[in-house]
């Protein structure tokens, strides 16, 4: 079956109904372009809605220089995406949908009601009112020999002819929500340069925890700590001990550097500061006080408030000789080495690193090897920590791709 709209205006097919694809649809439909959006899932925005569980963190309010630095080695490329649609502009756009926002104590920006669903409903209404046609349970299958787009759906297959195509297919994490990386071979066969997909904002594993630690403390939060890699400044926050390692927001903040260290060296040492508010000399002095008949566990708890999972980790990651020496024990409390050997599987990660390289696209996000095909969102080769940075760049890249399509259509229709 062939799907070719019988209209005189340009027609664009968008593959993927996350924030990037929906934003491209908005830009194009508002410019009078006929837009058909295809998504493999039963409804659009599934990962977006999941991100809103527990509070929809839409962006971050920190000053722009700090904000753009969160994209690390891709800061220059992401800055080009954010031109004209930065965090402040995104907030104004959300307000235009009738959704108020506020800034939390952490600087993160949330919808007033903390929910993603009302925002998505308002946005989809706007898009449908603008004429965007959304096709769910329609999966991209690559291209036909004549250049038309192959779309599989429950009743068969469509061949979609479009003046341009926007691919906003997500990365490789959360396959059950549609981001499964199935698009890679179809782009690679067209000569598109792609960085391997890897876990980002993920948990990490140790070689093995003891049965005692796992049975008593798997799932326990580690609060009021700091983490660092050797030679790096520590970051404050919290994380969670898992059955195989660690995860949580503080671990995610180091995720890219931990992953790359493991890729290079086969392992990475994460340093835990269990008492970031106390200097090492005061910790050593407290430990050196006579403990009488009290056990070391009671001494740690009484002098320093270290008990539970923190005390268990000290025992797990040191030895009796460390506990016998107040100076060595104090040093361990301030920089407890945890050896990490692998990231958790890609499908468990919050997001993915890698994807379509920026140098395989022009400044409009159009693929050099496949003219008329544009890419946006998490399928591009960038990553960012949690805190609103992921969503902001996805929205902005969708807008950039939409504007790029308009420029392309202007060029090809003269």
C-alpha positions as a Markdown table, in Angstrom:
| # | Residue | x | y | z |
|---|---|---|---|---|
| 1 | Unk | 0.0 | 0.0 | 0.0 |
| 2 | Unk | 1.3 | 3.5 | -0.9 |
| 3 | Unk | 0.5 | 6.5 | 1.3 |
| 4 | Unk | 0.9 | 9.7 | -0.8 |
| 5 | Unk | -1.1 | 12.7 | 0.4 |
| 6 | Unk | -3.1 | 14.3 | -2.4 |
| 7 | Unk | -2.2 | 17.9 | -1.4 |
| 8 | Unk | -0.3 | 20.6 | -3.2 |
| 9 | Unk | 1.6 | 21.7 | -0.1 |
| 10 | Unk | 4.9 | 19.9 | 0.9 |
| 11 | Unk | 4.5 | 16.6 | 2.8 |
| 12 | Unk | 6.9 | 15.5 | 5.6 |
| 13 | Unk | 7.0 | 12.2 | 7.4 |
| 14 | Unk | 8.2 | 12.2 | 11.0 |
| 15 | Unk | 9.3 | 8.9 | 12.5 |
| 16 | Unk | 9.1 | 8.9 | 16.3 |
| 17 | Unk | 6.7 | 10.6 | 18.7 |
| 18 | Unk | 8.9 | 11.7 | 21.5 |
| 19 | Unk | 9.7 | 15.3 | 22.3 |
| 20 | Unk | 12.0 | 15.8 | 19.3 |
| 21 | Unk | 9.6 | 14.3 | 16.8 |
| 22 | Unk | 6.6 | 16.2 | 18.2 |
| 23 | Unk | 8.6 | 19.5 | 18.2 |
| 24 | Unk | 9.6 | 19.0 | 14.6 |
| 25 | Unk | 5.9 | 18.4 | 13.8 |
| 26 | Unk | 5.0 | 21.6 | 15.5 |
| 27 | Unk | 7.5 | 23.7 | 13.6 |
| 28 | Unk | 6.5 | 22.2 | 10.3 |
| 29 | Unk | 2.7 | 22.3 | 10.7 |
| 30 | Unk | 2.8 | 25.9 | 11.9 |
| 31 | Unk | 4.6 | 26.7 | 8.6 |
| 32 | Unk | 1.8 | 25.0 | 6.6 |
| 33 | Unk | 3.5 | 21.8 | 5.8 |
| 34 | Unk | 1.4 | 18.6 | 5.7 |
| 35 | Unk | 2.8 | 16.3 | 8.5 |
| 36 | Unk | 2.3 | 12.6 | 9.1 |
| 37 | Unk | 3.9 | 11.4 | 12.3 |
| 38 | Unk | 4.5 | 7.6 | 12.8 |
| 39 | Unk | 5.3 | 5.9 | 16.1 |
| 40 | Unk | 5.8 | 2.2 | 16.8 |
| 41 | Unk | 4.1 | 2.3 | 20.2 |
| 42 | Unk | 0.3 | 2.3 | 20.9 |
| 43 | Unk | 0.6 | 6.0 | 22.0 |
| 44 | Unk | 3.2 | 8.7 | 21.6 |
| 45 | Unk | 5.5 | 10.2 | 24.3 |
| 46 | Unk | 5.8 | 7.1 | 26.3 |
| 47 | Unk | 9.4 | 7.7 | 27.5 |
| 48 | Unk | 8.5 | 11.3 | 28.1 |
| 49 | Unk | 5.6 | 10.2 | 30.4 |
| 50 | Unk | 7.8 | 7.8 | 32.2 |
| 51 | Unk | 10.3 | 10.6 | 32.9 |
| 52 | Unk | 7.5 | 12.4 | 34.6 |
| 53 | Unk | 6.8 | 9.7 | 37.1 |
| 54 | Unk | 7.7 | 11.2 | 40.5 |
| 55 | Unk | 7.9 | 14.7 | 39.0 |
| 56 | Unk | 8.3 | 16.0 | 35.5 |
| 57 | Unk | 11.8 | 17.7 | 35.5 |
| 58 | Unk | 11.5 | 19.6 | 32.2 |
| 59 | Unk | 14.7 | 21.7 | 32.2 |
| 60 | Unk | 17.2 | 23.5 | 34.6 |
| 61 | Unk | 17.4 | 27.2 | 35.6 |
| 62 | Unk | 21.2 | 27.5 | 36.1 |
| 63 | Unk | 23.0 | 30.2 | 34.2 |
| 64 | Unk | 23.7 | 29.3 | 30.5 |
| 65 | Unk | 27.5 | 28.8 | 30.8 |
| 66 | Unk | 27.0 | 26.2 | 33.5 |
| 67 | Unk | 24.0 | 24.7 | 31.7 |
| 68 | Unk | 25.8 | 24.2 | 28.4 |
| 69 | Unk | 28.9 | 22.7 | 30.1 |
| 70 | Unk | 26.7 | 19.7 | 31.2 |
| 71 | Unk | 27.0 | 18.5 | 27.6 |
| 72 | Unk | 30.7 | 18.0 | 28.0 |
| 73 | Unk | 32.5 | 17.3 | 24.7 |
| 74 | Unk | 29.3 | 18.0 | 22.7 |
| 75 | Unk | 28.8 | 21.4 | 24.3 |
| 76 | Unk | 29.6 | 23.2 | 21.0 |
| 77 | Unk | 27.2 | 21.1 | 19.0 |
| 78 | Unk | 24.4 | 21.3 | 21.5 |
| 79 | Unk | 24.9 | 25.1 | 21.8 |
| 80 | Unk | 24.0 | 25.3 | 18.1 |
| 81 | Unk | 20.8 | 23.4 | 18.8 |
| 82 | Unk | 19.9 | 25.6 | 21.7 |
| 83 | Unk | 20.2 | 28.8 | 19.6 |
| 84 | Unk | 16.7 | 30.4 | 19.7 |
| 85 | Unk | 15.4 | 27.7 | 22.0 |
| 86 | Unk | 17.3 | 27.5 | 25.3 |
| 87 | Unk | 16.0 | 26.6 | 28.8 |
| 88 | Unk | 14.2 | 29.9 | 29.2 |
| 89 | Unk | 12.5 | 29.7 | 25.8 |
| 90 | Unk | 11.4 | 26.2 | 26.6 |
| 91 | Unk | 9.7 | 27.4 | 29.8 |
| 92 | Unk | 7.9 | 30.1 | 27.9 |
| 93 | Unk | 6.8 | 27.6 | 25.3 |
| 94 | Unk | 5.4 | 25.4 | 28.1 |
| 95 | Unk | 3.5 | 28.4 | 29.5 |
| 96 | Unk | 2.0 | 28.9 | 26.1 |
| 97 | Unk | 0.4 | 25.5 | 26.4 |
| 98 | Unk | -1.3 | 26.7 | 29.6 |
| 99 | Unk | 1.1 | 24.8 | 31.9 |
| 100 | Unk | 2.8 | 26.9 | 34.6 |
| 101 | Unk | 6.2 | 26.0 | 35.9 |
| 102 | Unk | 8.3 | 26.6 | 39.0 |
| 103 | Unk | 12.0 | 26.3 | 40.0 |
| 104 | Unk | 12.8 | 23.8 | 42.7 |
| 105 | Unk | 15.4 | 24.2 | 45.4 |
| 106 | Unk | 17.9 | 22.3 | 43.3 |
| 107 | Unk | 17.4 | 24.7 | 40.4 |
| 108 | Unk | 15.4 | 22.1 | 38.4 |
| 109 | Unk | 12.3 | 23.3 | 36.6 |
| 110 | Unk | 9.0 | 21.5 | 36.9 |
| 111 | Unk | 5.4 | 21.9 | 35.8 |
| 112 | Unk | 3.3 | 23.3 | 38.6 |
| 113 | Unk | 1.5 | 20.1 | 39.1 |
| 114 | Unk | 4.7 | 18.0 | 38.6 |
| 115 | Unk | 3.0 | 15.9 | 36.0 |
| 116 | Unk | 3.9 | 15.2 | 32.3 |
| 117 | Unk | 0.5 | 14.0 | 31.1 |
| 118 | Unk | -1.3 | 17.4 | 31.1 |
| 119 | Unk | 1.5 | 18.9 | 29.2 |
| 120 | Unk | 1.5 | 16.1 | 26.6 |
| 121 | Unk | -2.3 | 16.3 | 26.2 |
| 122 | Unk | -2.2 | 20.0 | 25.6 |
| 123 | Unk | 0.6 | 19.7 | 23.1 |
| 124 | Unk | -1.1 | 16.9 | 21.2 |
| 125 | Unk | -4.3 | 18.9 | 20.9 |
| 126 | Unk | -2.3 | 21.8 | 19.5 |
| 127 | Unk | -0.6 | 19.5 | 17.0 |
| 128 | Unk | -3.9 | 17.9 | 15.9 |
| 129 | Unk | -5.6 | 21.2 | 15.6 |
| 130 | Unk | -2.7 | 22.3 | 13.3 |
| 131 | Unk | -3.4 | 19.3 | 11.1 |
| 132 | Unk | -0.7 | 16.9 | 12.2 |
| 133 | Unk | -1.8 | 13.3 | 11.6 |
| 134 | Unk | -0.5 | 10.8 | 14.2 |
| 135 | Unk | -0.2 | 7.2 | 13.3 |
| 136 | Unk | 0.5 | 4.8 | 16.2 |
| 137 | Unk | 1.6 | 1.2 | 16.0 |
| 138 | Unk | 3.4 | 2.2 | 12.8 |
| 139 | Unk | 7.1 | 1.1 | 12.8 |
| 140 | Unk | 9.8 | 2.4 | 10.5 |
| 141 | Unk | 11.4 | -0.4 | 8.5 |
| 142 | Unk | 13.9 | 1.5 | 6.4 |
| 143 | Unk | 13.5 | 2.4 | 2.7 |
| 144 | Unk | 12.2 | 0.8 | -0.4 |
| 145 | Unk | 14.2 | 0.6 | -3.6 |
| 146 | Unk | 12.4 | 3.6 | -5.0 |
| 147 | Unk | 13.3 | 5.7 | -2.0 |
| 148 | Unk | 9.9 | 5.6 | -0.3 |
| 149 | Unk | 9.8 | 5.0 | 3.4 |
| 150 | Unk | 8.7 | 1.5 | 4.6 |
| 151 | Unk | 6.3 | 1.6 | 7.5 |
| 152 | Unk | 5.0 | -1.6 | 9.1 |
| 153 | Unk | 1.6 | -1.6 | 10.8 |
| 154 | Unk | -0.7 | -4.3 | 12.1 |
| 155 | Unk | -2.5 | -4.7 | 8.8 |
| 156 | Unk | 0.6 | -4.8 | 6.6 |
| 157 | Unk | 3.0 | -2.3 | 5.2 |
| 158 | Unk | 2.9 | 1.2 | 3.8 |
| 159 | Unk | 5.2 | 2.9 | 1.3 |
| 160 | Unk | 5.3 | 6.5 | 2.3 |
| 161 | Unk | 6.4 | 9.1 | -0.2 |
| 162 | Unk | 7.4 | 12.4 | 1.4 |
| 163 | Unk | 9.3 | 15.5 | 0.4 |
| 164 | Unk | 11.4 | 15.1 | 3.5 |
| 165 | Unk | 11.8 | 12.8 | 6.5 |
| 166 | Unk | 12.6 | 13.5 | 10.1 |
| 167 | Unk | 14.0 | 10.6 | 12.1 |
| 168 | Unk | 13.5 | 11.1 | 15.9 |
| 169 | Unk | 13.8 | 7.5 | 16.9 |
| 170 | Unk | 15.4 | 7.8 | 20.3 |
| 171 | Unk | 18.5 | 6.0 | 21.5 |
| 172 | Unk | 18.9 | 2.4 | 22.7 |
| 173 | Unk | 17.6 | 2.5 | 26.3 |
| 174 | Unk | 14.1 | 1.5 | 27.4 |
| 175 | Unk | 13.2 | -0.7 | 24.4 |
| 176 | Unk | 9.8 | -1.5 | 25.9 |
| 177 | Unk | 9.0 | 2.2 | 25.4 |
| 178 | Unk | 10.1 | 2.3 | 21.8 |
| 179 | Unk | 13.8 | 3.4 | 22.1 |
| 180 | Unk | 15.4 | 0.1 | 20.9 |
| 181 | Unk | 18.1 | 1.2 | 18.5 |
| 182 | Unk | 16.6 | -0.8 | 15.7 |
| 183 | Unk | 17.3 | 2.0 | 13.3 |
| 184 | Unk | 21.0 | 1.6 | 13.3 |
| 185 | Unk | 21.4 | -1.0 | 10.5 |
| 186 | Unk | 19.2 | 1.0 | 8.1 |
| 187 | Unk | 21.3 | 4.1 | 8.5 |
| 188 | Unk | 24.6 | 2.2 | 8.4 |
| 189 | Unk | 23.7 | 0.6 | 5.1 |
| 190 | Unk | 23.2 | 4.1 | 3.7 |
| 191 | Unk | 26.7 | 5.1 | 4.8 |
| 192 | Unk | 25.8 | 7.2 | 7.8 |
| 193 | Unk | 28.6 | 7.4 | 10.4 |
| 194 | Unk | 27.3 | 6.3 | 13.8 |
| 195 | Unk | 29.0 | 6.0 | 17.2 |
| 196 | Unk | 28.1 | 2.8 | 19.1 |
| 197 | Unk | 25.2 | 3.2 | 21.5 |
| 198 | Unk | 26.3 | 2.9 | 25.1 |
| 199 | Unk | 24.5 | 3.3 | 28.5 |
| 200 | Unk | 24.3 | 6.8 | 29.9 |
| 201 | Unk | 22.9 | 7.8 | 33.3 |
| 202 | Unk | 23.3 | 4.2 | 34.3 |
| 203 | Unk | 24.1 | 2.2 | 37.3 |
| 204 | Unk | 27.4 | 0.2 | 37.5 |
| 205 | Unk | 28.5 | -3.1 | 38.9 |
| 206 | Unk | 31.3 | -4.3 | 41.1 |
| 207 | Unk | 32.9 | -7.7 | 40.6 |
| 208 | Unk | 30.8 | -9.1 | 43.5 |
| 209 | Unk | 29.3 | -8.0 | 46.8 |
| 210 | Unk | 29.4 | -10.4 | 49.7 |
| 211 | Unk | 26.1 | -12.3 | 50.4 |
| 212 | Unk | 25.9 | -10.5 | 53.8 |
| 213 | Unk | 26.0 | -7.1 | 52.2 |
| 214 | Unk | 23.5 | -8.0 | 49.5 |
| 215 | Unk | 21.1 | -9.7 | 51.8 |
| 216 | Unk | 21.0 | -6.8 | 54.3 |
| 217 | Unk | 21.5 | -3.7 | 52.3 |
| 218 | Unk | 20.6 | -4.2 | 48.6 |
| 219 | Unk | 18.3 | -1.2 | 47.8 |
| 220 | Unk | 19.5 | 0.9 | 50.8 |
| 221 | Unk | 20.1 | 4.6 | 50.1 |
| 222 | Unk | 23.5 | 6.2 | 50.7 |
| 223 | Unk | 22.6 | 9.7 | 51.8 |
| 224 | Unk | 24.7 | 12.8 | 52.5 |
| 225 | Unk | 27.8 | 11.4 | 50.8 |
| 226 | Unk | 30.2 | 12.7 | 48.1 |
| 227 | Unk | 31.5 | 10.7 | 45.1 |
| 228 | Unk | 34.5 | 11.4 | 42.9 |
| 229 | Unk | 37.0 | 9.7 | 40.6 |
| 230 | Unk | 40.7 | 10.0 | 41.4 |
| 231 | Unk | 41.9 | 13.5 | 40.7 |
| 232 | Unk | 38.4 | 14.9 | 40.3 |
| 233 | Unk | 36.5 | 17.2 | 42.7 |
| 234 | Unk | 33.9 | 15.4 | 44.6 |
| 235 | Unk | 30.1 | 15.9 | 44.1 |
| 236 | Unk | 27.6 | 15.9 | 46.9 |
| 237 | Unk | 24.3 | 13.9 | 46.8 |
| 238 | Unk | 23.0 | 10.4 | 47.3 |
| 239 | Unk | 22.8 | 7.1 | 45.5 |
| 240 | Unk | 21.6 | 3.6 | 46.1 |
| 241 | Unk | 23.4 | 0.3 | 46.9 |
| 242 | Unk | 22.1 | -2.4 | 44.5 |
| 243 | Unk | 22.5 | -6.2 | 44.5 |
| 244 | Unk | 25.4 | -5.8 | 42.1 |
| 245 | Unk | 26.8 | -2.3 | 42.6 |
| 246 | Unk | 25.5 | 1.2 | 42.8 |
| 247 | Unk | 23.1 | 3.5 | 41.0 |
| 248 | Unk | 21.2 | 6.7 | 41.5 |
| 249 | Unk | 21.5 | 10.4 | 40.8 |
| 250 | Unk | 25.0 | 10.9 | 42.2 |
| 251 | Unk | 26.3 | 7.9 | 40.2 |
| 252 | Unk | 24.6 | 9.2 | 37.1 |
| 253 | Unk | 26.4 | 12.5 | 37.4 |
| 254 | Unk | 29.7 | 10.6 | 37.0 |
| 255 | Unk | 28.3 | 8.1 | 34.5 |
| 256 | Unk | 30.1 | 9.2 | 31.3 |
| 257 | Unk | 33.5 | 9.4 | 33.0 |
| 258 | Unk | 33.1 | 6.1 | 34.8 |
| 259 | Unk | 32.0 | 4.4 | 31.5 |
| 260 | Unk | 34.9 | 5.8 | 29.5 |
| 261 | Unk | 37.4 | 4.8 | 32.2 |
| 262 | Unk | 36.1 | 1.3 | 32.2 |
| 263 | Unk | 36.2 | 1.3 | 28.4 |
| 264 | Unk | 39.8 | 2.3 | 28.5 |
| 265 | Unk | 41.1 | 0.4 | 31.5 |
| 266 | Unk | 38.6 | -2.4 | 32.1 |
| 267 | Unk | 37.7 | -0.9 | 35.5 |
| 268 | Unk | 37.1 | 2.4 | 37.3 |
| 269 | Unk | 37.7 | 3.3 | 41.0 |
| 270 | Unk | 34.9 | 5.4 | 42.5 |
| 271 | Unk | 35.8 | 7.2 | 45.7 |
| 272 | Unk | 33.1 | 7.5 | 48.4 |
| 273 | Unk | 33.3 | 10.2 | 51.0 |
| 274 | Unk | 31.0 | 9.0 | 53.8 |
| 275 | Unk | 31.3 | 12.2 | 55.9 |
| 276 | Unk | 31.8 | 15.1 | 53.4 |
| 277 | Unk | 31.1 | 17.7 | 56.1 |
| 278 | Unk | 34.0 | 16.5 | 58.4 |
| 279 | Unk | 37.7 | 16.9 | 57.6 |
| 280 | Unk | 39.9 | 13.8 | 57.9 |
| 281 | Unk | 41.8 | 15.1 | 61.0 |
| 282 | Unk | 38.6 | 15.5 | 63.0 |
| 283 | Unk | 37.5 | 12.0 | 62.0 |
| 284 | Unk | 40.8 | 10.6 | 63.0 |
| 285 | Unk | 40.7 | 12.4 | 66.3 |
| 286 | Unk | 37.2 | 11.0 | 67.0 |
| 287 | Unk | 38.2 | 7.5 | 66.2 |
| 288 | Unk | 41.3 | 7.7 | 68.4 |
| 289 | Unk | 39.2 | 8.4 | 71.5 |
| 290 | Unk | 39.1 | 5.4 | 73.9 |
| 291 | Unk | 36.2 | 3.1 | 73.2 |
| 292 | Unk | 36.5 | 1.0 | 76.3 |
| 293 | Unk | 34.4 | -2.2 | 76.0 |
| 294 | Unk | 32.4 | -0.9 | 73.1 |
| 295 | Unk | 32.6 | -2.6 | 69.8 |
| 296 | Unk | 34.1 | -0.7 | 66.8 |
| 297 | Unk | 30.6 | -0.7 | 65.3 |
| 298 | Unk | 29.3 | 1.1 | 68.4 |
| 299 | Unk | 32.4 | 3.4 | 68.4 |
| 300 | Unk | 31.8 | 4.4 | 64.8 |
| 301 | Unk | 28.1 | 5.1 | 65.5 |
| 302 | Unk | 28.7 | 7.0 | 68.7 |
| 303 | Unk | 31.6 | 9.2 | 67.5 |
| 304 | Unk | 30.7 | 9.8 | 63.9 |
| 305 | Unk | 27.1 | 8.6 | 63.3 |
| 306 | Unk | 28.3 | 5.9 | 60.9 |
| 307 | Unk | 26.1 | 2.9 | 60.9 |
| 308 | Unk | 23.9 | 0.8 | 58.7 |
| 309 | Unk | 24.9 | 0.7 | 55.1 |
| 310 | Unk | 27.8 | 3.1 | 55.5 |
| 311 | Unk | 29.3 | 0.9 | 58.2 |
| 312 | Unk | 28.7 | -2.2 | 56.1 |
| 313 | Unk | 30.4 | -0.7 | 53.1 |
| 314 | Unk | 33.4 | 0.2 | 55.3 |
| 315 | Unk | 33.7 | -3.4 | 56.3 |
| 316 | Unk | 33.1 | -4.6 | 52.8 |
| 317 | Unk | 35.7 | -2.5 | 51.1 |
| 318 | Unk | 38.5 | -2.4 | 53.7 |
| 319 | Unk | 40.1 | -5.0 | 56.0 |
| 320 | Unk | 40.8 | -5.5 | 59.7 |
| 321 | Unk | 44.1 | -3.8 | 59.4 |
| 322 | Unk | 42.3 | -0.5 | 58.4 |
| 323 | Unk | 39.9 | -0.7 | 61.3 |
| 324 | Unk | 42.9 | -1.2 | 63.7 |
| 325 | Unk | 44.4 | 2.1 | 62.6 |
| 326 | Unk | 42.4 | 5.4 | 63.3 |
| 327 | Unk | 44.4 | 7.3 | 60.6 |
| 328 | Unk | 43.8 | 4.7 | 57.9 |
| 329 | Unk | 40.2 | 4.3 | 58.9 |
| 330 | Unk | 39.7 | 8.1 | 58.7 |
| 331 | Unk | 41.3 | 8.1 | 55.3 |
| 332 | Unk | 39.0 | 5.3 | 54.1 |
| 333 | Unk | 35.9 | 7.1 | 55.4 |
| 334 | Unk | 36.9 | 10.2 | 53.3 |
| 335 | Unk | 37.9 | 8.2 | 50.2 |
| 336 | Unk | 36.5 | 4.7 | 50.3 |
| 337 | Unk | 37.6 | 3.0 | 47.0 |
| 338 | Unk | 34.9 | 1.1 | 45.2 |
| 339 | Unk | 36.0 | -0.8 | 42.1 |
| 340 | Unk | 33.5 | -0.8 | 39.3 |
| 341 | Unk | 33.9 | -3.2 | 36.4 |
| 342 | Unk | 30.9 | -2.7 | 34.1 |
| 343 | Unk | 27.9 | -0.6 | 33.4 |
| 344 | Unk | 24.4 | -2.0 | 33.8 |
| 345 | Unk | 22.8 | -3.1 | 30.4 |
| 346 | Unk | 21.9 | -0.4 | 27.9 |
| 347 | Unk | 18.2 | -1.2 | 28.1 |
| 348 | Unk | 18.2 | -0.3 | 31.8 |
| 349 | Unk | 19.9 | 3.0 | 31.4 |
| 350 | Unk | 18.0 | 6.3 | 31.6 |
| 351 | Unk | 19.5 | 7.4 | 28.3 |
| 352 | Unk | 22.1 | 6.3 | 25.8 |
| 353 | Unk | 25.4 | 7.8 | 24.5 |
| 354 | Unk | 26.5 | 7.5 | 20.9 |
| 355 | Unk | 24.3 | 7.7 | 17.8 |
| 356 | Unk | 24.4 | 9.7 | 14.6 |
| 357 | Unk | 27.6 | 11.7 | 14.5 |
| 358 | Unk | 27.3 | 15.4 | 14.0 |
| 359 | Unk | 29.9 | 15.4 | 11.3 |
| 360 | Unk | 27.6 | 13.1 | 9.2 |
| 361 | Unk | 25.0 | 15.9 | 9.1 |
| 362 | Unk | 25.0 | 19.5 | 7.9 |
| 363 | Unk | 24.1 | 22.4 | 10.2 |
| 364 | Unk | 20.4 | 21.8 | 9.5 |
| 365 | Unk | 20.7 | 18.2 | 10.9 |
| 366 | Unk | 20.3 | 16.7 | 7.4 |
| 367 | Unk | 22.2 | 13.5 | 6.7 |
| 368 | Unk | 25.0 | 14.2 | 4.2 |
| 369 | Unk | 24.6 | 10.6 | 2.8 |
| 370 | Unk | 20.8 | 10.8 | 2.6 |
| 371 | Unk | 19.6 | 14.2 | 1.4 |
| 372 | Unk | 16.2 | 15.1 | 2.6 |
| 373 | Unk | 16.5 | 13.0 | 5.8 |
| 374 | Unk | 17.0 | 14.8 | 9.1 |
| 375 | Unk | 17.8 | 13.4 | 12.5 |
| 376 | Unk | 16.9 | 14.8 | 16.0 |
| 377 | Unk | 16.7 | 13.9 | 19.6 |
| 378 | Unk | 18.5 | 11.2 | 21.6 |
| 379 | Unk | 19.5 | 9.3 | 18.4 |
| 380 | Unk | 22.2 | 12.0 | 17.9 |
| 381 | Unk | 25.7 | 11.5 | 19.3 |
| 382 | Unk | 25.4 | 13.5 | 22.6 |
| 383 | Unk | 24.7 | 12.8 | 26.2 |
| 384 | Unk | 23.8 | 14.8 | 29.3 |
| 385 | Unk | 23.2 | 14.1 | 33.0 |
| 386 | Unk | 19.7 | 14.0 | 34.4 |
| 387 | Unk | 18.3 | 17.3 | 35.6 |
| 388 | Unk | 16.4 | 18.5 | 32.6 |
| 389 | Unk | 19.3 | 18.7 | 30.2 |
| 390 | Unk | 18.3 | 15.6 | 28.2 |
| 391 | Unk | 14.8 | 16.9 | 27.5 |
| 392 | Unk | 15.9 | 20.4 | 26.7 |
| 393 | Unk | 18.3 | 19.2 | 24.0 |
| 394 | Unk | 15.7 | 16.8 | 22.6 |
| 395 | Unk | 13.1 | 19.6 | 22.3 |
| 396 | Unk | 15.7 | 22.0 | 20.8 |
| 397 | Unk | 17.0 | 19.4 | 18.3 |
| 398 | Unk | 13.5 | 18.7 | 17.1 |
| 399 | Unk | 13.0 | 22.4 | 16.5 |
| 400 | Unk | 16.3 | 22.6 | 14.7 |
| 401 | Unk | 15.4 | 19.7 | 12.4 |
| 402 | Unk | 12.0 | 21.2 | 11.7 |
| 403 | Unk | 13.6 | 24.5 | 10.7 |
| 404 | Unk | 16.2 | 22.6 | 8.6 |
| 405 | Unk | 13.4 | 20.8 | 6.7 |
| 406 | Unk | 11.7 | 24.2 | 6.0 |
| 407 | Unk | 15.0 | 25.5 | 4.6 |
| 408 | Unk | 15.5 | 22.3 | 2.6 |
| 409 | Unk | 11.9 | 22.5 | 1.1 |
| 410 | Unk | 12.5 | 26.1 | 0.2 |
| 411 | Unk | 15.7 | 25.0 | -1.7 |
| 412 | Unk | 14.2 | 22.0 | -3.4 |
| 413 | Unk | 10.9 | 23.6 | -4.5 |
| 414 | Unk | 12.3 | 26.6 | -6.3 |
